[in-house]
Amino acid sequence: MSYYIYRPVERVFLSDDEQSWTEDMFCAASFSSRALAENIATRELGDGHDAYVFDDGID
């Protein structure tokens, strides 16, 4: 299962480079755990960020 960081207001995903944002989920960074994705979202956006971490649903 992979986890992604999504900002719904801007309709973008964190890109593979983990520093820019993309509208294309196929160019988005994927993470191996929810905790890792949450930590990276906090690193990139700060505490109280507006991003969601969600999984792709594939086991």
Secondary structure as UniProt FT lines:
FT   STRAND          3..7
FT   TURN            8..11
FT   STRAND          12..15
FT   TURN            16..17
FT   STRAND          21..22
FT   HELIX           25..27
FT   HELIX           34..45
FT   TURN            47..48
FT   STRAND          52..55
//
